[in-house]
Amino acid sequence: MITEGSTDFFIKPESIALIGASPDPEKLSYTILESLLKAGFQGKIYPVNPSYKEIRGLKCYSAPSEIVDKIDIAVFAVSASTVLEILNGPVENIKGSIIISSGFREIGPEGKKMEILLKEVLEMKGIRAMGPNCLGIYNTASKVDTFFISSDKVERPARGRVSVLTQSGSFAVMIMDEMTNEGSGVARVVSYGNRVGVDESDCLEFLAGDEATKAVALYIESVGNGRRFIAAASRCVKKKPVVALKVGKREPGARAASSHTGAVSGRYEAYEAAFRKAGIIEVANYEELKDACKVLNSYPLVKGKRVLIITDGGGIGISIADACEEAGLRVPDLSRESVSKLRKKFPVLLL
């Protein structure tokens, strides 16, 4: 049986098998192999496809069972039905899988049945799974890139301090591309899709103790297990900031989330309360989340809540003071001694 936790091998893998590997540039698996090679992954890469003997100078295996070594991550770049077919075979050497394939819960009733079967076989085989319907992992610390969108279409950020967790692959792509163009980096980006196995709580558990991650940014459509999420987030917040953007707050967005990853969003008020309880900093929109990533990448964390506002306009100073108060920060009065020192530095100062 699968136990919660134990996701370290996803973030720090020593071996990756690519199921459905192909030398055809039109295939998604071709781009995934290119991404892994360009990232400079230092572990072993095993292409798997019975149609080939060799791809990009790497020996190609006809099935995962032919690989003698343990496989930390098997990336499935095949159809939904083929994923099930392979997993029902001999796969005892696979520890974890990233199932990028779509065609599961997000497409409706038939896909939901397929996903139930997928979860059952994964449980039976004891394989931790990320996905399906996901991009997987972009990891600057371990040099892993399982994204099937090439770097000439979506630029890859340099190494940074912030790790991004998201159900949405398109969100991962967008924020990576924009952060690269703005000179901001990431530690790890995890796109976990339909969440048949590994979810946001598993990722938070790992990132809480991850030295490469100094802050976490969350894009959430829904949470599978509310109590576990609050517990995992609370533990992570004690060690580093966690910033979250909740989408699907209202009915139209919730319907869109359901068609996207099959997510059932639930009432936004419950998420709002959960974020407060866990100590998560909630932002209102994508731009705010991106700005938070830039700030957390650029500046060290402060220990206190006291804020000094220096401005040449009284009105803007008042609005900043209000915003600080609403955010739980303190704007204390300055002592006469401090005012005197500042007057010597600034020609005109509203104090």
N, C-alpha and C positions, 0 to 999 in steps of 0.2 A: 504493500500500500504506500501511497505518497504521503509524506509528512509535510506540514507547513515549515517554512523557512528553507534552509539549505539551498539558497540561490547563488552562492558565491561563484560557482562554476560558470554561470551565465555572464558574470561581470569580469571574471578572471579565468577564461578558458585556456586550456593547454592544447586542445584539439578540436577541430571543426570539420564535420562532414557536410558536403553540399549534395543533397538528394535531388536528382534531376539536373545535374550539371551538364552544360552544353557549350560547344565551341561556336554556336550560332549567335552572332551579335544581336539578333532579333529576340532572343529568349531572355527572360528576366534572370535566369540562373547565370547567364554569361556576365551580366552586370554585377551580380552579387560576388562572383569570383574575382572580377576586376576590382571591386570595392575592397575586398579582403586583401588582395595583393598590393593595391595602392596604399592601403592603411599601414602596411608593413607588419602584419600579424606575424609574431615570432613562433607561434605553435605550429602544429601539423595540420595540413589541409588535405582532406580526402574527398575528391570528386567521386560521385556515385551515379552511374548510368550504364546499364547493360549494353548500350549501343556503341560505347567507345572504350578504347584501351588506354588512351592518354589524352589529357586536356591541359594545355598551357605548360607542358613539360611535367605534369603531375600524373602519376599512375591513377587510372580511373577504375573503380571497382563496380562490379555488377550489382551488388547488394551490400547493405551495411554489415551483414553477418560475415562478409569476406574480410572485413577490417579486423586485424588481430587486436589492436589497441582499444582501450576504452575511448569512447567519444563523448567529450563534455557537452558539445552542442551539435545536434543534427538540424541543419536548416532545410526545411522542406519547400522546394520550389516546383511542386507538381500539383495536379488537380486534386480537388477535395476527395474524390473517390480513391485516387491513388495513394493519398496520405493514409487513409484507413487500411487499404490493402497492404501497404508496407508495414504499418504498425502491427497488423495482425500476424505478421511473419516473425522470423527470428531477429529480434532487436535488443537482445539482452545487454549488449555492450553500449547502448545509448543511455546517458544520464539525463540529458535535457534536450528539448527540441524547440526550435523557433519555426512556427508554421505560418509562413507568409501567405499561404493559399487563402483565397476567399471562397465563397460558395457555402457558407455555414449559416449561422443564426441570422446574420444581417440580411439574407435574401428572403426570409419568410419561413413558413411551416416546414417545408421540405428540408431547408437548410438547418432548421432547428433540430430536426430528427438526426441529421448527420452529425451535428455538434454533440448531441447526447451520446451517440455511438462513439464519437471521438473521445469524449471524456471518460467513458466506460473503459475503452481499451487502454487509455493512458493510465488510468487507475490500476487496471489489471497488470500492466507491464511495469508499473512503478517509475514512469518517466515524467519528470516535471516539464511542463509545456508553456511556452509564451505564444500568444496568438489564440486562434488563427486570425486571419485578416489583419496582419500587422506588418511593420517594417523590421522589427527586431531591435538591434542594438547598434548605436554608433558610440564608440568608446575611445577617447583620446588617450586615456591612461593605459589601457591594455592593447591599443591599436587593433580594435575590432570594428568592422563596418559591414553589416549584413544588409544594408539598404539597396534595393533594386533600382534606384534612380541614380544615374551616373553623376559623377562630380562635375562634369561640364554642363549639366542642367541644374543641379543643386550643389552649391559650394559647401564645402565642409569646414566648420569652424576649427580654429586652433585650440590647443589645450587651455582650459580655463578652470574656474573654481565651482561653477554651478552645474548641477545635474538636473536634467529635465525628464519628467515622467509623463507619459501621455497615452491615452487610448487611441488617439487619432494619429494616423500616419501622416496625413496632410498637414496637420499642425506641426509635427516634428520637422517635416521638410521646410515649412515656411519659416519657423523660428531659427532653424539652423542657417538657412540661406541669408536671412536678414541680419542675424548676429555676426556672420562672417563679413558681410559688407560693411557693418558698423564697427568692425575690429574687436568684437567681443567673443570670448571663447566659452567652451563647455568642457566639463569633465566626462560626463556620460549622458547620452540621450537614449531612453528606452521607450519604444512604441510597442505596447502589449496587446492591442486589439481587443478581441472578443473576450479575453480573460478566462479561457477555459481552465487554466491552471494558475500560472503566476499572475498576480494582480498588484495593484498599487501598494497594498499592505506588505507583501513580500519584498517589493523594491525598497520601501521605506525602512524595513527592518535591516536590509543590507546597507543602505546608504547612511544609516545612523552611525555605523562604525567605519565608514569608508573614508580613509585619510585623503583621498583625491577629491572628495566632495566637501565643500565648505558651506554650501547652501543648496536647497532643493526647490525646484519650480514644478508645480503640478497643474496639468490640464485635465479636468475631470468632467466626464459626461455622467457617470454614475459610480457608486461604490457597491461592491458585492456584499461585504460583511461590515456593517456599520460599526459594531463594537470593536471588532478587530482593527478596523481602520483607525479609530480614535486612539486605541492603545498603541498601535505602531507609530502613528503620527506624534503622539505625546512623547514617546521615547526619543524620536528623532529631533523634535523641537528642543528638547533639553540639551542637545549637543550642537545644533545648527539651525538657522532659520528655515522655515518651510513656507513658501508663498504659493497660493492656489488661485486658479481661475475656474470657477464652476460655470459650465455652459448647460443649456437646456433648462434654464430657470423657469421659463414660462411654457405654456402648452405648445406653441409652434416649434420652439427649440427642442422640447422633449420629444416631439414626434420625429424631428430630424435626427436626433441622437439614436432613436430606436431603429430607423432605417439605415443608419450608418454602421453601428457596431452591435445592434440588437440591445442596446442599453435601456434599462427602465430607470428613468431619472429620479422619480420620487419628488416629494415636496421640497422646494428650495429652502424653506424655513428650517427643515431638519438638517440640511447641509450647513446652513449658516450657524446653527447652534453647535454642530459638531466641530466646525472650524474654531469657534470661540473656545470650546472645551479643551481642544487639543493644543491650542496656542498657535494655530496656523494663521498667517497673515493673508486675508482674502483681498484680491484685486478685482476691479469691476470689468475689465476688458483686456483684450490682447495687448494693446499698446502699454497698459500699465504693467502687465506681466513681463513684457520685453524690457521695459525700463527697469523693473526690479532686478532682472537678470544682469543688466548692465551695471547697476549700482553695486550689487553683491559681488560682481566680478572685479570691480575697480577699487573698492574701499574696504578696509578692515572693519570688523564688527566693533561697535562701541559697547562699553560695559554698563553705562548708565542711561537715564531717560531725560537728562537735563539738556536743554537746547538754548543756544545763544543766537539771536536773530540780529544780523547787521544789514541795514538797508538804507538807501537814500530817499525812500518814500514811505511816509507814515501809513498810508492806506494798505499798501502791499504787505507791510510788516504786520498789520492787524490781522489780515486774512491768513498769513502764515501762522501767526500765533493761534488763531482759531483752529486751523488744520492740525497743528501739533497737539492741541488739547483733545481734539476728537480722536487722534491716533494714540492717546495715552501717554504723550510726552509732556514734560514739564518745562515751562518757560518762566523761570524764577526772576525776581527783581535783581538788578545788579547792585552791588555794594557801592558806596561813594568812592571807595578807593579804585574799584574797577572802572567806574565811569571816568574818573580823573585820568587814569592811564590811557583809556581809549580816546579821550578828547585830544591827547597829545599825538595820537597816531592819525586821526581823521580830522580834516579841516572843518567839515560840517557833519554833525551826527545828531540824530534825534534820540536823545536819551532822557 
